[in-house]
Amino acid sequence: MKENFKVNILWLLLLLLGYGAISLLVSFGILNLFHIQILEQIGINIILAVGLNLIVGFSGQFSLGHAGFMAIGAYAAAIIGSKSPTYGAFFGAMLLGAIIAGLVALVVGIPTLRLKGDYLAVATLGVAEIIRILIVNGGNLTNGAAGILGIPNFTNWQMVYIFAVITTIATLNFLRSPIGRLTLSVREDEIAAESVGVNTTKIKIIAFVFGAMTASIAGSLQAGFIGSVVPKDYSFINSINVLIIVVFGGLGSITGAIVAAIVLGILNMFLQDVASVRMIIYALALVLVMIFRPGGLLGTWELSLSRLFKKGKKGGQN
């Protein structure tokens, strides 16, 4: 108990230190507006990658529908936020978007999560496209293919930082809960899990709903960050971009997803000046990682401060 308390305090200090360090860099002008925008995009990508990693890396389901759930949150924030430009309305829209995304994931997950592998990927991709087409044909509510412009800039780096921390902590607590342990058992061997009485479909649906809700939150933050939402911004390629971050960092590693989002975000920043070859260099970096680190940058490794305390105890005993 005492050890867990120390670990939690240390994590809190590290998070506060990170927040304080960014605040100082911003206040001294070391980080300009461009850098802050990169930081915000990295934070949003962390939320997306952590949620998708829960579905793909920890529950073993190959989903390509993340962009669709992101669109739900984005349009909820855009529709409500543009009509009522207050933070209360924005957070209410974020909550509403997350609930709608969770309900859609539940309705979709019941039939589709009985599928496996490529079949599941195609089914979730189809769901994302259905959501996008519904938005395109949403009439005055969604403004069709033209999207919604002039959304107030609700999102700042502080908000993104806090939501990235909350999402990560919530996901880690989910994985350490009894349901989380069952989720890992389904990933390792679904047939063995079923043989000992685990309702594998129910477990996969819970993970899918959780991941969909985090994607919706990220979508709301991005809408408040960019100031506009357009249906083409939530196409198949957006789901692939998030999947790339997850695979790059390591399937089944929350630490890997965070590191990958930061590394790829910084790489994109440095490649802004060479836009013509940016995607080539970006793709080459991914190919090299897949060749030399097929399990991703960190594989399934997780940063654990409790491990450091255990090592310290052993060292003291010796």
Rosetta blueprint (number, residue, H / E / L):
1 M L
2 K H
3 E H
4 N H
5 F H
6 K H
7 V H
8 N H
9 I H
10 L H
11 W H
12 L H
13 L H
14 L H
15 L H
16 L H
17 L H
18 G H
19 Y H
20 G H
21 A H
22 I H
23 S H
24 L H
25 L H
26 V H
27 S H
28 F L
29 G L
30 I L
31 L L
32 N L
33 L H
34 F H
35 H H
36 I H
37 Q H
38 I H
39 L H
40 E H
41 Q H
42 I H
43 G H
44 I H
45 N H
46 I H
47 I H
48 L H
49 A H
50 V H
51 G H
52 L H
53 N H
54 L H
55 I H
56 V H
57 G H
58 F H
59 S L
60 G L
61 Q L
62 F L
63 S L
64 L L
65 G L
66 H H
67 A H
68 G H
69 F H
70 M H
71 A H
72 I H
73 G H
74 A H
75 Y H
76 A H
77 A H
78 A H
79 I H
80 I H
81 G H
82 S H
83 K H
84 S L
85 P L
86 T L
87 Y H
88 G H
89 A H
90 F H
91 F H
92 G H
93 A H
94 M H
95 L H
96 L H
97 G H
98 A H
99 I H
100 I H
101 A H
102 G H
103 L H
104 V H
105 A H
106 L H
107 V H
108 V H
109 G H
110 I H
111 P H
112 T H
113 L L
114 R L
115 L L
116 K L
117 G H
118 D H
119 Y H
120 L H
121 A H
122 V H
123 A H
124 T H
125 L H
126 G H
127 V H
128 A H
129 E H
130 I H
131 I H
132 R H
133 I H
134 L H
135 I H
136 V H
137 N L
138 G L
139 G L
140 N L
141 L L
142 T L
143 N L
144 G H
145 A H
146 A H
147 G L
148 I E
149 L L
150 G L
151 I L
152 P L
153 N L
154 F L
155 T L
156 N L
157 W H
158 Q H
159 M H
160 V H
161 Y H
162 I H
163 F H
164 A H
165 V H
166 I H
167 T H
168 T H
169 I H
170 A H
171 T H
172 L H
173 N H
174 F H
175 L H
176 R H
177 S L
178 P H
179 I H
180 G H
181 R H
182 L H
183 T H
184 L H
185 S H
186 V H
187 R H
188 E H
189 D L
190 E H
191 I H
192 A H
193 A H
194 E H
195 S H
196 V L
197 G L
198 V L
199 N L
200 T H
201 T H
202 K H
203 I H
204 K H
205 I H
206 I H
207 A H
208 F H
209 V H
210 F H
211 G H
212 A H
213 M H
214 T H
215 A H
216 S H
217 I H
218 A H
219 G H
220 S H
221 L H
222 Q H
223 A H
224 G H
225 F H
226 I H
227 G L
228 S L
229 V E
230 V L
231 P H
232 K H
233 D H
234 Y H
235 S L
236 F H
237 I H
238 N H
239 S H
240 I H
241 N H
242 V H
243 L H
244 I H
245 I H
246 V H
247 V H
248 F H
249 G H
250 G L
251 L L
252 G L
253 S L
254 I H
255 T H
256 G H
257 A H
258 I H
259 V H
260 A H
261 A H
262 I H
263 V H
264 L H
265 G H
266 I H
267 L H
268 N H
269 M H
270 F H
271 L L
272 Q H
273 D H
274 V H
275 A H
276 S H
277 V H
278 R H
279 M H
280 I H
281 I H
282 Y H
283 A H
284 L H
285 A H
286 L H
287 V H
288 L H
289 V H
290 M H
291 I H
292 F H
293 R L
294 P L
295 G L
296 G L
297 L L
298 L L
299 G L
300 T L
301 W L
302 E L
303 L L
304 S L
305 L H
306 S H
307 R H
308 L H
309 F H
310 K H
311 K H
312 G H
313 K H
314 K H
315 G H
316 G H
317 Q H
318 N L
